[in-house]
Amino acid sequence: MIFARAEANGEAKYFQVVDGKYFMVKGDIYGKYEVSENETKIDKLLCPVEPTKILALGVNYLSHMEEMKHDKPVCPIMFMKPLTAMLEPDGKIIYPNAASVLHYEAELAVVIGKKCHKVKRKDAMEYIFGYTCANDISERNFQKQDGQWTRAKGYDTFCPIGSYLVTDIDAGNVQVEAVLNGNVVQSGNTRDLINDIPAIIEWVSEVMTLNQGDVILTGTPRGVGEIHPGDTIEIKIEKIGSIKNTVIAE
């Protein structure tokens, strides 16, 4: 099933998407709901999720580990991005005045379907509602200077998420790509994750309670690179869709 969150007649609503058409959802997409039989014309797409937190895994593809000349992590590297970093489809990625090396990172994002804590790997898939596309924008000089990644990955607009929230797929073997100004610059497959999706859920939920709608970015494959004002960067994931954003100067 494909869900979207969009603005229509000045209000933010959830929709089921069928053949490119939007049908309003009445109720809770994570629980009980009804879908209108009548198509709605939307004004613009919003981020398809309303999380309480955004978590992410760093250095979680061997290919990316090698290109960044990073040692293999002894355990998953977890960090957080603020909710204020979220950016909707077609929103503008702001290149900060203080930045000098801004990178795109194409990532599969997992969306939690129900509150959970200390989930075992064997049960992890029960707590996943669906998946979407994400772009973990990162300022590399800040990342090196600080020794931790909050500033480098936490600016406003540094986490485009969308365009759709897709359920009922096997995300353990999907192609993940970044397309910069029409050219494929990054391509990998989730089967190459160092820590797969169930392992990620187990690791993260051991540390903190995950709430319904929370988002976990699962890492990026080889091929990260720079973006500059005027560039258009699109993240595409097989079976899920894409999110496209343009970069502008602050």
Contacts in CASP RR format, 6 or more apart in sequence:
PFRMAT RR
TARGET T0000
AUTHOR 0000-0000-0000
METHOD contacts of the structure
MODEL  1
MIFARAEANGEAKYFQVVDGKYFMVKGDIYGKYEVSENETKIDKLLCPVE
PTKILALGVNYLSHMEEMKHDKPVCPIMFMKPLTAMLEPDGKIIYPNAAS
VLHYEAELAVVIGKKCHKVKRKDAMEYIFGYTCANDISERNFQKQDGQWT
RAKGYDTFCPIGSYLVTDIDAGNVQVEAVLNGNVVQSGNTRDLINDIPAI
IEWVSEVMTLNQGDVILTGTPRGVGEIHPGDTIEIKIEKIGSIKNTVIAE
1 16 0 8 1.000
1 166 0 8 1.000
1 167 0 8 1.000
1 168 0 8 1.000
2 16 0 8 1.000
2 17 0 8 1.000
2 18 0 8 1.000
2 164 0 8 1.000
2 165 0 8 1.000
2 166 0 8 1.000
2 167 0 8 1.000
3 14 0 8 1.000
3 15 0 8 1.000
3 16 0 8 1.000
3 17 0 8 1.000
3 25 0 8 1.000
3 29 0 8 1.000
3 48 0 8 1.000
3 164 0 8 1.000
3 165 0 8 1.000
3 166 0 8 1.000
3 167 0 8 1.000
4 14 0 8 1.000
4 15 0 8 1.000
4 16 0 8 1.000
4 17 0 8 1.000
4 22 0 8 1.000
4 42 0 8 1.000
4 45 0 8 1.000
4 48 0 8 1.000
4 163 0 8 1.000
4 164 0 8 1.000
4 165 0 8 1.000
5 12 0 8 1.000
5 13 0 8 1.000
5 14 0 8 1.000
5 15 0 8 1.000
5 45 0 8 1.000
5 46 0 8 1.000
5 47 0 8 1.000
5 48 0 8 1.000
5 49 0 8 1.000
5 50 0 8 1.000
5 165 0 8 1.000
6 12 0 8 1.000
6 13 0 8 1.000
6 15 0 8 1.000
6 22 0 8 1.000
6 42 0 8 1.000
6 43 0 8 1.000
6 44 0 8 1.000
6 45 0 8 1.000
6 46 0 8 1.000
7 13 0 8 1.000
7 42 0 8 1.000
7 43 0 8 1.000
7 44 0 8 1.000
7 46 0 8 1.000
8 22 0 8 1.000
8 24 0 8 1.000
8 40 0 8 1.000
8 41 0 8 1.000
8 42 0 8 1.000
8 43 0 8 1.000
9 43 0 8 1.000
10 43 0 8 1.000
12 46 0 8 1.000
13 24 0 8 1.000
13 25 0 8 1.000
13 40 0 8 1.000
14 24 0 8 1.000
14 25 0 8 1.000
14 29 0 8 1.000
15 22 0 8 1.000
15 23 0 8 1.000
15 24 0 8 1.000
15 25 0 8 1.000
15 40 0 8 1.000
15 42 0 8 1.000
16 22 0 8 1.000
16 23 0 8 1.000
16 25 0 8 1.000
16 35 0 8 1.000
17 23 0 8 1.000
17 164 0 8 1.000
21 39 0 8 1.000
22 39 0 8 1.000
22 40 0 8 1.000
22 41 0 8 1.000
22 42 0 8 1.000
23 35 0 8 1.000
23 36 0 8 1.000
23 37 0 8 1.000
23 38 0 8 1.000
23 39 0 8 1.000
23 40 0 8 1.000
24 35 0 8 1.000
24 36 0 8 1.000
24 38 0 8 1.000
24 40 0 8 1.000
25 33 0 8 1.000
25 34 0 8 1.000
25 35 0 8 1.000
25 36 0 8 1.000
26 33 0 8 1.000
26 34 0 8 1.000
26 35 0 8 1.000
26 36 0 8 1.000
27 33 0 8 1.000
27 34 0 8 1.000
29 165 0 8 1.000
30 113 0 8 1.000
30 114 0 8 1.000
30 129 0 8 1.000
30 212 0 8 1.000
30 213 0 8 1.000
44 88 0 8 1.000
44 89 0 8 1.000
44 90 0 8 1.000
45 88 0 8 1.000
45 89 0 8 1.000
45 90 0 8 1.000
45 162 0 8 1.000
45 163 0 8 1.000
46 88 0 8 1.000
46 89 0 8 1.000
47 86 0 8 1.000
47 87 0 8 1.000
47 88 0 8 1.000
47 89 0 8 1.000
47 161 0 8 1.000
47 162 0 8 1.000
48 132 0 8 1.000
48 161 0 8 1.000
48 162 0 8 1.000
48 163 0 8 1.000
48 164 0 8 1.000
48 165 0 8 1.000
49 111 0 8 1.000
49 132 0 8 1.000
49 161 0 8 1.000
49 165 0 8 1.000
49 213 0 8 1.000
49 215 0 8 1.000
50 213 0 8 1.000
51 83 0 8 1.000
51 111 0 8 1.000
51 211 0 8 1.000
51 213 0 8 1.000
51 214 0 8 1.000
51 215 0 8 1.000
52 83 0 8 1.000
52 211 0 8 1.000
52 213 0 8 1.000
52 214 0 8 1.000
53 80 0 8 1.000
53 83 0 8 1.000
53 208 0 8 1.000
53 211 0 8 1.000
53 214 0 8 1.000
53 215 0 8 1.000
54 80 0 8 1.000
54 81 0 8 1.000
54 82 0 8 1.000
54 83 0 8 1.000
54 85 0 8 1.000
54 86 0 8 1.000
54 159 0 8 1.000
54 214 0 8 1.000
54 215 0 8 1.000
54 216 0 8 1.000
54 217 0 8 1.000
55 78 0 8 1.000
55 79 0 8 1.000
55 80 0 8 1.000
55 81 0 8 1.000
55 204 0 8 1.000
55 214 0 8 1.000
55 215 0 8 1.000
55 216 0 8 1.000
55 217 0 8 1.000
56 78 0 8 1.000
56 79 0 8 1.000
56 80 0 8 1.000
56 81 0 8 1.000
56 107 0 8 1.000
56 136 0 8 1.000
56 153 0 8 1.000
56 216 0 8 1.000
56 217 0 8 1.000
56 218 0 8 1.000
56 219 0 8 1.000
57 76 0 8 1.000
57 77 0 8 1.000
57 78 0 8 1.000
57 195 0 8 1.000
57 200 0 8 1.000
57 216 0 8 1.000
57 217 0 8 1.000
57 218 0 8 1.000
57 219 0 8 1.000
58 73 0 8 1.000
58 76 0 8 1.000
58 77 0 8 1.000
58 78 0 8 1.000
58 79 0 8 1.000
58 219 0 8 1.000
58 220 0 8 1.000
59 65 0 8 1.000
59 68 0 8 1.000
59 70 0 8 1.000
59 73 0 8 1.000
59 77 0 8 1.000
59 194 0 8 1.000
59 219 0 8 1.000
60 76 0 8 1.000
60 77 0 8 1.000
60 193 0 8 1.000
60 194 0 8 1.000
60 195 0 8 1.000
60 200 0 8 1.000
60 218 0 8 1.000
60 219 0 8 1.000
60 220 0 8 1.000
61 188 0 8 1.000
61 192 0 8 1.000
61 193 0 8 1.000
61 194 0 8 1.000
61 219 0 8 1.000
61 220 0 8 1.000
61 221 0 8 1.000
61 222 0 8 1.000
62 72 0 8 1.000
62 192 0 8 1.000
62 194 0 8 1.000
63 188 0 8 1.000
63 192 0 8 1.000
63 221 0 8 1.000
63 222 0 8 1.000
63 223 0 8 1.000
64 219 0 8 1.000
64 220 0 8 1.000
64 221 0 8 1.000
64 222 0 8 1.000
64 223 0 8 1.000
64 224 0 8 1.000
65 71 0 8 1.000
65 72 0 8 1.000
65 73 0 8 1.000
65 194 0 8 1.000
66 222 0 8 1.000
67 222 0 8 1.000
67 223 0 8 1.000
67 224 0 8 1.000
68 224 0 8 1.000
72 194 0 8 1.000
73 194 0 8 1.000
75 203 0 8 1.000
76 194 0 8 1.000
76 195 0 8 1.000
76 199 0 8 1.000
76 200 0 8 1.000
76 203 0 8 1.000
76 204 0 8 1.000
78 203 0 8 1.000
78 204 0 8 1.000
78 207 0 8 1.000
79 148 0 8 1.000
79 149 0 8 1.000
79 150 0 8 1.000
79 153 0 8 1.000
80 150 0 8 1.000
81 136 0 8 1.000
81 153 0 8 1.000
81 154 0 8 1.000
81 158 0 8 1.000
81 159 0 8 1.000
81 217 0 8 1.000
82 154 0 8 1.000
84 154 0 8 1.000
84 156 0 8 1.000
85 137 0 8 1.000
85 153 0 8 1.000
85 154 0 8 1.000
85 155 0 8 1.000
85 156 0 8 1.000
85 157 0 8 1.000
85 158 0 8 1.000
85 159 0 8 1.000
86 159 0 8 1.000
86 160 0 8 1.000
86 161 0 8 1.000
87 93 0 8 1.000
87 157 0 8 1.000
87 158 0 8 1.000
87 159 0 8 1.000
87 160 0 8 1.000
87 161 0 8 1.000
87 245 0 8 1.000
88 160 0 8 1.000
88 161 0 8 1.000
88 162 0 8 1.000
89 160 0 8 1.000
89 162 0 8 1.000
89 163 0 8 1.000
89 243 0 8 1.000
89 244 0 8 1.000
89 245 0 8 1.000
90 244 0 8 1.000
90 245 0 8 1.000
90 246 0 8 1.000
91 157 0 8 1.000
91 160 0 8 1.000
91 245 0 8 1.000
91 246 0 8 1.000
92 157 0 8 1.000
92 245 0 8 1.000
92 246 0 8 1.000
92 247 0 8 1.000
92 248 0 8 1.000
93 135 0 8 1.000
93 137 0 8 1.000
93 157 0 8 1.000
93 158 0 8 1.000
93 160 0 8 1.000
93 227 0 8 1.000
93 233 0 8 1.000
93 245 0 8 1.000
93 246 0 8 1.000
93 247 0 8 1.000
93 248 0 8 1.000
94 155 0 8 1.000
94 156 0 8 1.000
94 157 0 8 1.000
94 247 0 8 1.000
94 248 0 8 1.000
94 249 0 8 1.000
94 250 0 8 1.000
95 102 0 8 1.000
95 227 0 8 1.000
95 228 0 8 1.000
95 229 0 8 1.000
95 247 0 8 1.000
95 248 0 8 1.000
95 249 0 8 1.000
95 250 0 8 1.000
96 139 0 8 1.000
96 155 0 8 1.000
96 250 0 8 1.000
97 249 0 8 1.000
97 250 0 8 1.000
99 139 0 8 1.000
99 141 0 8 1.000
99 142 0 8 1.000
99 155 0 8 1.000
100 139 0 8 1.000
100 141 0 8 1.000
101 139 0 8 1.000
101 140 0 8 1.000
101 141 0 8 1.000
101 226 0 8 1.000
102 137 0 8 1.000
102 138 0 8 1.000
102 139 0 8 1.000
102 140 0 8 1.000
102 226 0 8 1.000
102 227 0 8 1.000
102 228 0 8 1.000
102 247 0 8 1.000
103 137 0 8 1.000
103 138 0 8 1.000
103 139 0 8 1.000
103 140 0 8 1.000
103 224 0 8 1.000
103 225 0 8 1.000
103 226 0 8 1.000
103 227 0 8 1.000
104 135 0 8 1.000
104 137 0 8 1.000
104 178 0 8 1.000
104 180 0 8 1.000
104 185 0 8 1.000
104 186 0 8 1.000
104 224 0 8 1.000
104 225 0 8 1.000
104 227 0 8 1.000
104 233 0 8 1.000
104 235 0 8 1.000
105 135 0 8 1.000
105 136 0 8 1.000
105 137 0 8 1.000
105 138 0 8 1.000
105 178 0 8 1.000
105 219 0 8 1.000
105 220 0 8 1.000
105 224 0 8 1.000
106 133 0 8 1.000
106 135 0 8 1.000
106 176 0 8 1.000
106 177 0 8 1.000
106 178 0 8 1.000
106 186 0 8 1.000
106 220 0 8 1.000
106 221 0 8 1.000
106 235 0 8 1.000
106 236 0 8 1.000
106 237 0 8 1.000
107 133 0 8 1.000
107 134 0 8 1.000
107 135 0 8 1.000
107 136 0 8 1.000
107 176 0 8 1.000
107 217 0 8 1.000
107 218 0 8 1.000
107 219 0 8 1.000
107 220 0 8 1.000
107 235 0 8 1.000
108 131 0 8 1.000
108 133 0 8 1.000
108 134 0 8 1.000
108 171 0 8 1.000
108 174 0 8 1.000
108 176 0 8 1.000
108 190 0 8 1.000
108 217 0 8 1.000
108 218 0 8 1.000
108 219 0 8 1.000
108 237 0 8 1.000
108 240 0 8 1.000
109 131 0 8 1.000
109 132 0 8 1.000
109 133 0 8 1.000
109 134 0 8 1.000
109 161 0 8 1.000
109 162 0 8 1.000
109 215 0 8 1.000
109 216 0 8 1.000
109 217 0 8 1.000
109 218 0 8 1.000
110 128 0 8 1.000
110 130 0 8 1.000
110 131 0 8 1.000
110 171 0 8 1.000
110 197 0 8 1.000
110 200 0 8 1.000
110 201 0 8 1.000
110 215 0 8 1.000
110 216 0 8 1.000
110 218 0 8 1.000
111 128 0 8 1.000
111 129 0 8 1.000
111 130 0 8 1.000
111 131 0 8 1.000
111 132 0 8 1.000
111 165 0 8 1.000
111 213 0 8 1.000
111 214 0 8 1.000
111 215 0 8 1.000
112 127 0 8 1.000
112 128 0 8 1.000
112 129 0 8 1.000
112 210 0 8 1.000
112 211 0 8 1.000
112 212 0 8 1.000
112 213 0 8 1.000
112 214 0 8 1.000
112 215 0 8 1.000
112 216 0 8 1.000
113 127 0 8 1.000
113 128 0 8 1.000
113 129 0 8 1.000
113 130 0 8 1.000
113 212 0 8 1.000
113 213 0 8 1.000
114 127 0 8 1.000
114 129 0 8 1.000
114 212 0 8 1.000
115 209 0 8 1.000
115 210 0 8 1.000
115 211 0 8 1.000
115 212 0 8 1.000
116 127 0 8 1.000
116 201 0 8 1.000
116 205 0 8 1.000
116 209 0 8 1.000
116 210 0 8 1.000
117 205 0 8 1.000
117 208 0 8 1.000
117 209 0 8 1.000
117 210 0 8 1.000
118 205 0 8 1.000
118 206 0 8 1.000
119 127 0 8 1.000
119 201 0 8 1.000
119 202 0 8 1.000
119 205 0 8 1.000
119 210 0 8 1.000
120 202 0 8 1.000
121 198 0 8 1.000
121 199 0 8 1.000
121 201 0 8 1.000
121 202 0 8 1.000
122 198 0 8 1.000
124 197 0 8 1.000
124 198 0 8 1.000
124 199 0 8 1.000
124 201 0 8 1.000
124 202 0 8 1.000
125 197 0 8 1.000
125 198 0 8 1.000
127 201 0 8 1.000
127 205 0 8 1.000
127 210 0 8 1.000
128 197 0 8 1.000
128 201 0 8 1.000
129 165 0 8 1.000
129 167 0 8 1.000
129 212 0 8 1.000
129 213 0 8 1.000
130 165 0 8 1.000
130 166 0 8 1.000
130 167 0 8 1.000
130 169 0 8 1.000
130 171 0 8 1.000
131 165 0 8 1.000
131 166 0 8 1.000
131 167 0 8 1.000
131 169 0 8 1.000
131 171 0 8 1.000
131 237 0 8 1.000
131 240 0 8 1.000
132 161 0 8 1.000
132 162 0 8 1.000
132 163 0 8 1.000
132 164 0 8 1.000
132 165 0 8 1.000
132 166 0 8 1.000
132 215 0 8 1.000
132 240 0 8 1.000
132 243 0 8 1.000
133 160 0 8 1.000
133 161 0 8 1.000
133 162 0 8 1.000
133 163 0 8 1.000
133 235 0 8 1.000
133 236 0 8 1.000
133 237 0 8 1.000
133 240 0 8 1.000
133 241 0 8 1.000
133 242 0 8 1.000
133 243 0 8 1.000
134 159 0 8 1.000
134 160 0 8 1.000
134 161 0 8 1.000
134 162 0 8 1.000
134 215 0 8 1.000
134 217 0 8 1.000
134 235 0 8 1.000
134 243 0 8 1.000
135 159 0 8 1.000
135 160 0 8 1.000
135 178 0 8 1.000
135 233 0 8 1.000
135 235 0 8 1.000
135 243 0 8 1.000
135 245 0 8 1.000
136 153 0 8 1.000
136 158 0 8 1.000
136 159 0 8 1.000
136 217 0 8 1.000
136 219 0 8 1.000
136 220 0 8 1.000
137 153 0 8 1.000
137 155 0 8 1.000
137 157 0 8 1.000
137 158 0 8 1.000
137 159 0 8 1.000
137 160 0 8 1.000
137 227 0 8 1.000
138 149 0 8 1.000
138 152 0 8 1.000
138 153 0 8 1.000
138 158 0 8 1.000
138 224 0 8 1.000
139 151 0 8 1.000
139 152 0 8 1.000
139 153 0 8 1.000
139 155 0 8 1.000
140 152 0 8 1.000
142 151 0 8 1.000
142 152 0 8 1.000
143 149 0 8 1.000
143 152 0 8 1.000
143 153 0 8 1.000
146 152 0 8 1.000
153 159 0 8 1.000
159 217 0 8 1.000
160 235 0 8 1.000
160 243 0 8 1.000
160 245 0 8 1.000
161 215 0 8 1.000
161 243 0 8 1.000
162 243 0 8 1.000
163 241 0 8 1.000
163 242 0 8 1.000
163 243 0 8 1.000
164 240 0 8 1.000
164 241 0 8 1.000
166 239 0 8 1.000
166 240 0 8 1.000
166 241 0 8 1.000
169 239 0 8 1.000
169 240 0 8 1.000
171 190 0 8 1.000
171 197 0 8 1.000
171 239 0 8 1.000
171 240 0 8 1.000
172 190 0 8 1.000
172 191 0 8 1.000
172 193 0 8 1.000
172 196 0 8 1.000
172 197 0 8 1.000
173 189 0 8 1.000
173 190 0 8 1.000
173 191 0 8 1.000
174 189 0 8 1.000
174 190 0 8 1.000
174 237 0 8 1.000
174 238 0 8 1.000
174 239 0 8 1.000
174 240 0 8 1.000
175 187 0 8 1.000
175 188 0 8 1.000
175 189 0 8 1.000
175 236 0 8 1.000
175 237 0 8 1.000
175 238 0 8 1.000
176 186 0 8 1.000
176 187 0 8 1.000
176 188 0 8 1.000
176 189 0 8 1.000
176 190 0 8 1.000
176 220 0 8 1.000
176 221 0 8 1.000
176 235 0 8 1.000
176 236 0 8 1.000
176 237 0 8 1.000
176 238 0 8 1.000
177 184 0 8 1.000
177 186 0 8 1.000
177 187 0 8 1.000
177 188 0 8 1.000
177 235 0 8 1.000
177 236 0 8 1.000
177 237 0 8 1.000
178 184 0 8 1.000
178 185 0 8 1.000
178 186 0 8 1.000
178 187 0 8 1.000
178 223 0 8 1.000
178 224 0 8 1.000
178 233 0 8 1.000
178 234 0 8 1.000
178 235 0 8 1.000
178 236 0 8 1.000
179 185 0 8 1.000
179 233 0 8 1.000
179 234 0 8 1.000
179 235 0 8 1.000
179 236 0 8 1.000
179 242 0 8 1.000
180 225 0 8 1.000
180 227 0 8 1.000
180 231 0 8 1.000
180 232 0 8 1.000
180 233 0 8 1.000
180 234 0 8 1.000
181 231 0 8 1.000
181 232 0 8 1.000
182 232 0 8 1.000
182 234 0 8 1.000
185 223 0 8 1.000
185 225 0 8 1.000
186 220 0 8 1.000
186 221 0 8 1.000
186 222 0 8 1.000
186 223 0 8 1.000
186 224 0 8 1.000
186 225 0 8 1.000
187 221 0 8 1.000
187 223 0 8 1.000
188 221 0 8 1.000
188 222 0 8 1.000
189 221 0 8 1.000
190 196 0 8 1.000
190 197 0 8 1.000
190 218 0 8 1.000
192 221 0 8 1.000
193 218 0 8 1.000
193 219 0 8 1.000
195 203 0 8 1.000
197 218 0 8 1.000
200 216 0 8 1.000
200 218 0 8 1.000
201 210 0 8 1.000
201 216 0 8 1.000
204 210 0 8 1.000
204 216 0 8 1.000
210 216 0 8 1.000
227 233 0 8 1.000
227 247 0 8 1.000
228 247 0 8 1.000
229 247 0 8 1.000
229 248 0 8 1.000
229 249 0 8 1.000
230 246 0 8 1.000
230 247 0 8 1.000
230 248 0 8 1.000
231 246 0 8 1.000
231 247 0 8 1.000
232 244 0 8 1.000
232 245 0 8 1.000
232 246 0 8 1.000
232 247 0 8 1.000
233 244 0 8 1.000
233 245 0 8 1.000
233 246 0 8 1.000
233 247 0 8 1.000
234 242 0 8 1.000
234 243 0 8 1.000
234 244 0 8 1.000
234 245 0 8 1.000
235 242 0 8 1.000
235 243 0 8 1.000
235 244 0 8 1.000
236 242 0 8 1.000
END
